[in-house]
Amino acid sequence: MKERSGVRTWIEVDNKALQNNYKVFRHLIGPECKLMAVAKSNAYGHGLVDYSRTMQELGADWIGVDSITEALRLRREGICKPILVLGYTLPEMLAEALANNVSLTISSMDSLRDLGRLRDLSNLKIHLKIDTGMHRQGFQPEEMAEAIRGIKKLKNIEVEGIFTHFATAKNPAFPAETKAQIQKFEEAVEIAHKYGFKPICHAAASSGAIIFPESHFDMVRIGIGLMGLWPSKEVEAYAQNKIHLMPALSWRTIVAEIKTLEKGERVSYDYTEAVNRKSKIAILPVGYWHGFRRNLSSIGSVIIDGQMAKVLGRVTMDMMIVDITDIKKAKVGDIVTLIGKDGQAEISAAEMAYLSDTSWYETVTCINPLVKRIYR
């Protein structure tokens, strides 16, 4: 496999899966609603540049990132779609945003004052974020009129968009909180309209887009759904018979070494686990530095030759040990699947997250960005 020549662990991203998921959400939101492909945080582990390039080719209307650093990288790499920085931007980077046609989130009176203190920001595009209940970023609803009046005093600032973010849209059994947020957002939009602004309105991420069609407004922001991962188990239960998402990411490594241990011998740091029979073990050149969590020690599994191999003892920084006693054909150089399918066996990001007591958002996002991504 030429693409992975010289690497011991790599990520594979399936373009057909991304295409499927893109079509699913395009159909879901309808032709009048814009789609922002959220590529923040290294595209949730899928690779910032290649993922954004793929979404641009598929026809996404916008690309969403967390920081101006990510936005500038995409511009250097030839991404020409509109880009919105969803996170906070330092005042000294505002001019860079303007020079590279990057839209910025403004979410506080302090950020507005930063705009007022800077010169030569004509035609800087901003999206106002409204805190409708999550209490993270955003203007409080009662600040909205003051914020709009402050913006009108600034010369040549374009209020391109207005948006909010839902706190509990991932559980369809409890819709009241999300519906209350939608109502507060609509009230904020009315204030913007009252002062003569006609911004792009957006509120829904993957969960909201699936469960609350009334939250689609002018645009939706789809992150993990485009990658084929359900936002939550509750959303999966609600929608799996209505839409079909295909996980795009697989994570592989190789068998680097094989040895035989006698019954009772203990392995890895602190000798936390002993083999209960004469065993054959494989050493894999991947560890918690790469993103395979240390708390999967002695409980996680990988797939070799279509069969499950249990992690033995501590996962270390750059290596781990697995039991291959029952995998008779295993040999040095064999491909090992950490996330994904091999034959009939599969380890999902959700399963890995469950075993390590975290979310699959964190599981895929925390795969080291230096691990090579290969788009197929």
C-alpha atoms as one frame of an Amber mdcrd trajectory, in Angstrom:
protein
   0.000   0.000   0.000   2.028   2.917  -1.342   0.144   5.653   0.548   1.204
   4.295   3.943   4.785   3.492   3.031   7.060   4.261   5.956   4.342   4.629
   8.610   3.507   2.252  11.447   0.055   3.623  12.245  -2.358   5.508  10.033
  -5.945   6.700   9.586  -8.016   5.734   6.560 -10.939   7.968   5.581 -13.512
   6.548   3.173 -14.573   9.117   0.581 -17.624   7.043  -0.363 -18.821   7.191
   3.235 -18.357  10.967   3.323 -20.268  11.284   0.054 -23.109   9.154   1.435
 -23.348  11.203   4.623 -23.238  14.480   2.710 -26.145  13.352   0.525 -28.090
  12.262   3.625 -27.888  15.706   5.191 -28.498  17.545   1.930 -31.705  15.577
   1.496 -32.643  16.123   5.123 -32.335  19.920   5.094 -33.754  20.569   1.632
 -32.514  22.720  -1.252 -33.083  26.136   0.331 -30.975  25.534   3.447 -27.198
  25.988   3.357 -24.851  23.381   4.786 -21.760  24.250   6.799 -19.298  21.363
   7.103 -17.670  21.747  10.511 -13.981  20.862  10.259 -12.809  22.210  13.605
 -10.206  20.431  15.727  -8.544  18.624  12.834 -11.978  17.713  11.483 -12.727
  15.655  14.600  -9.593  13.625  13.912 -10.304  13.139  10.191  -7.706  15.652
   8.975  -8.441  19.377   8.611  -7.215  20.025   5.070  -8.217  16.821   3.272
 -11.620  16.762   4.938 -12.310  20.408   4.058 -11.150  19.854   0.512 -13.482
  16.870   0.191 -16.424  18.851   1.555 -15.670  21.711  -0.814 -15.658  19.273
  -3.754 -18.942  17.728  -2.603 -20.577  21.156  -2.556 -20.678  22.313   1.076
 -21.652  25.974   1.247 -19.451  26.838   4.231 -16.574  25.411   6.241 -16.641
  25.865  10.021 -13.428  25.921  12.082 -12.552  26.684  15.686  -9.703  29.169
  15.234  -8.252  31.723  12.859  -5.173  29.466  12.724  -7.250  26.685  11.165
  -8.942  29.147   8.810  -5.650  30.580   7.537  -4.277  27.076   6.990  -7.295
  26.259   4.815  -6.880  29.436   2.801  -3.206  28.596   2.196  -4.267  25.141
   1.031  -6.665  26.555  -1.544 -10.024  26.286   0.252 -12.112  29.073  -1.269
 -15.516  28.401   0.299 -16.726  30.844   2.974 -15.108  30.018   6.315 -16.510
  30.868   9.748 -14.317  30.835  12.849 -16.643  29.503  15.535 -14.313  30.175
  18.471 -12.702  33.266  19.956 -10.327  35.319  17.809  -7.565  37.401  19.391
  -7.827  41.127  18.561  -4.395  41.112  16.914  -5.651  38.531  14.387  -8.664
  40.505  13.152  -6.723  42.069  10.303  -5.568  38.610   9.152  -9.184  37.497
   9.036 -10.128  40.486   6.895  -7.187  39.991   4.538  -8.121  36.356   3.976
 -11.905  36.783   3.740 -12.576  34.809   6.914 -15.775  35.435   8.860 -15.522
  35.712  12.641 -17.768  34.964  15.596 -18.441  37.926  17.861 -20.054  36.794
  21.086 -19.497  39.406  23.780 -19.505  43.125  24.452 -15.747  42.916  25.055
 -15.241  41.539  21.542 -17.369  44.360  20.152 -15.191  46.889  21.943 -12.124
  45.238  20.395 -13.643  45.876  16.978 -14.279  49.498  17.877 -10.652  50.088
  18.855  -9.187  48.862  15.582  -8.900  50.747  12.334  -9.031  49.601   8.723
 -11.463  46.752   9.235 -13.819  47.817   6.476 -16.047  44.967   5.322 -14.986
  42.577   8.077 -17.669  39.876   8.169 -19.008  38.811  11.550 -21.554  36.344
  12.910 -23.189  37.276  16.205 -23.529  34.371  18.594 -26.474  34.417  20.989
 -26.484  32.550  24.293 -29.973  31.061  24.385 -29.300  28.725  27.286 -26.069
  26.773  26.933 -24.175  29.567  28.744 -20.948  29.100  26.896 -20.227  31.689
  24.179 -22.773  34.314  23.282 -24.540  37.566  23.982 -27.278  37.257  26.568
 -30.658  37.878  24.890 -31.116  41.047  26.933 -27.822  42.383  25.499 -28.942
  41.946  21.918 -30.364  45.401  21.297 -27.336  47.076  22.865 -25.002  44.912
  20.786 -26.825  45.747  17.564 -26.744  49.470  18.356 -23.021  49.196  19.028
 -22.421  47.486  15.716 -24.354  50.143  13.816 -21.862  52.695  15.142 -18.967
  50.781  13.625 -18.176  51.611  10.027 -18.213  48.926   7.368 -18.685  45.915
   9.635 -20.888  43.370   7.868 -23.246  41.387  10.099 -23.214  38.357   7.869
 -24.786  35.891  10.274 -26.432  35.297  13.630 -26.417  31.955  15.412 -26.804
  29.965  18.593 -25.914  26.493  19.843 -28.171  23.911  21.479 -27.329  22.337
  24.817 -29.643  19.293  24.871 -30.669  18.550  21.281 -29.057  15.106  21.476
 -31.971  13.590  23.388 -35.285  13.624  21.498 -37.141  12.479  24.620 -36.702
  15.919  26.179 -37.423  18.502  23.473 -38.696  21.347  25.671 -35.279  22.873
  26.382 -34.295  22.934  22.724 -37.638  24.395  21.687 -37.161  27.112  24.326
 -33.743  27.888  22.858 -35.251  28.099  19.373 -37.811  30.607  20.629 -35.152
  32.783  22.288 -33.099  32.675  19.124 -36.048  33.743  16.994 -36.577  36.706
  19.331 -32.918  37.711  18.886 -33.267  37.439  15.104 -36.305  39.720  15.248
 -34.223  42.369  16.987 -31.561  42.125  14.269 -34.264  42.515  11.629 -35.727
  45.492  13.488 -32.412  47.326  13.130 -32.195  46.575   9.412 -29.910  43.534
   9.394 -30.734  40.446   7.313 -28.140  37.919   8.485 -27.789  34.219   7.731
 -29.522  32.490  10.654 -28.169  29.177  11.906 -28.730  27.128  15.031 -28.743
  23.372  14.364 -25.764  21.062  14.488 -26.056  17.358  13.627 -28.609  16.537
  16.336 -30.748  19.590  15.739 -30.739  19.025  11.999 -31.988  15.456  12.483
 -34.564  15.950  15.238 -35.753  19.562  15.004 -36.517  20.586  11.400 -37.844
  23.915  12.674 -34.265  24.739  13.709 -32.823  24.525  10.177 -33.338  28.256
   9.477 -30.990  29.435   6.674 -28.102  27.071   7.410 -27.138  24.050   9.518
 -23.697  23.247  10.926 -22.915  19.554  10.507 -19.830  18.058  12.109 -19.817
  14.512  13.404 -22.854  13.494  11.346 -20.983  14.074   8.074 -18.274  11.776
   9.411 -20.858   9.036   9.816 -20.998   9.047  13.601 -24.248   9.578  15.468
 -24.285  12.580  17.817 -25.636  10.345  20.604 -27.146   6.908  21.133 -30.537
   8.568  21.592 -30.310  10.237  18.172 -29.248   6.920  16.638 -32.255   5.150
  18.163 -34.527   7.943  16.919 -33.232   8.125  13.340 -31.410   4.929  12.356
 -34.462   3.623  10.474 -34.866   6.956   8.695 -31.343   7.819   7.594 -28.216
   5.738   7.009 -24.871   7.129   8.147 -21.586   5.437   7.250 -18.550   5.836
   9.556 -15.726   7.244   7.459 -12.740   6.725   9.756 -10.699   3.591  10.324
  -7.501   3.439  12.380  -4.810   0.867  11.636  -1.376  -0.182  12.818   0.832
  -3.238  12.288   2.221  -6.161  14.269   5.812  -5.203  15.070   6.950  -8.188
  17.122   5.671 -11.580  18.310   6.818 -13.678  21.262   5.687 -16.578  23.425
   5.113 -16.384  27.208   4.736 -19.184  29.695   1.630 -19.442  31.882   1.739
 -16.960  34.776   4.192 -14.517  33.222   3.291 -10.866  33.716   3.408  -8.082
  31.149   4.036  -4.355  30.708   4.548  -1.652  33.340   3.754  -2.556  36.947
   2.983  -6.162  35.957  -0.729  -5.441  36.150  -1.741  -8.537  34.175  -0.520
 -12.128  33.957  -1.300 -14.610  31.202  -3.357 -17.574  32.429  -2.002 -20.028
  29.844   0.973 -20.392  27.577   0.401 -17.445  25.288   1.531 -15.806  22.104
   1.604 -12.017  22.251   2.041  -9.265  19.673   3.643  -5.888  20.276   1.979
  -3.014  18.415   3.830   0.290  17.752   1.007   2.508  18.991   0.101   3.882
  22.409  -1.478   6.748  24.267   0.712   9.312  22.502  -1.036   8.320  19.299
  -4.455   8.531  20.951  -5.142   4.961  22.063  -6.241   5.748  25.587  -4.314
   4.396  28.558  -7.533   3.487  30.357  -8.111   0.805  27.714  -5.326  -1.150
  29.426  -6.390  -4.782  29.959  -9.929  -4.137  28.677  -9.591  -2.888  25.081
  -9.298  -5.026  21.973  -7.956  -4.778  18.423  -8.628  -6.855  15.303  -5.987
  -9.007  13.595  -6.861 -11.257  10.656 -10.567 -10.720  11.319 -10.304 -11.859
  14.952 -10.381  -9.959  18.232  -7.151  -9.644  20.208  -7.355  -8.402  23.798
  -5.045  -5.691  25.118  -2.747  -7.113  27.814  -1.500  -4.967  30.675  -0.759
  -1.273  30.495  -1.058   0.685  27.268   2.212   2.600  27.185   3.233   5.804
  25.475   4.258   4.313  22.133   3.501   0.592  22.371   1.010  -1.936  23.634
   0.711  -5.699  23.930  -2.160  -7.861  22.687  -2.978 -11.546  23.083  -2.837
 -13.421  19.758  -2.765 -16.966  21.146  -5.922 -17.912  19.229  -4.964 -16.087
  16.028  -2.880 -18.845  14.506  -1.886 -17.087  11.290  -0.791 -13.799  12.888
   2.670 -12.665  11.821   4.916  -9.620  11.947   3.729  -6.974   9.479   0.041
  -7.929   9.657  -2.392  -5.013   9.613  -4.134  -4.375  12.926  -7.455  -2.525
  13.157  -7.930  -0.252  16.155 -11.138   1.386  14.907 -13.071   0.023  11.938
 -13.806  -3.289  10.245 -11.737  -6.310   9.295 -13.789  -9.121   7.818 -16.842
  -9.692  10.019 -15.221  -8.096  13.070 -15.661  -4.440  13.919 -14.589  -2.020
  16.633 -16.558   1.223  16.479 -15.515   4.575  17.881 -18.609   4.344  20.098
 -17.510   0.981  21.505 -14.004   2.263  22.198 -15.483   5.337  23.861 -17.775
   3.226  26.035 -14.885   1.095  27.274 -12.796   4.169  28.076 -15.717   6.043
  29.698 -15.730   8.992  27.319 -17.548  10.172  24.186 -16.781   9.119  20.640
 -16.292  12.814  19.866 -13.284  12.743  22.160 -12.148   9.322  20.964 -11.695
  10.348  17.319 -10.700  13.966  17.959  -7.849  12.937  20.266  -6.102  10.765
  17.697  -2.761  12.507  17.321  -2.837  14.927  14.343   0.638  13.728  13.327
  -0.775  10.281  12.508  -1.014  10.112   8.704  -4.486  10.439   7.209  -5.135
   8.604   3.940  -8.266   9.497   1.944  -9.529   6.701  -0.304
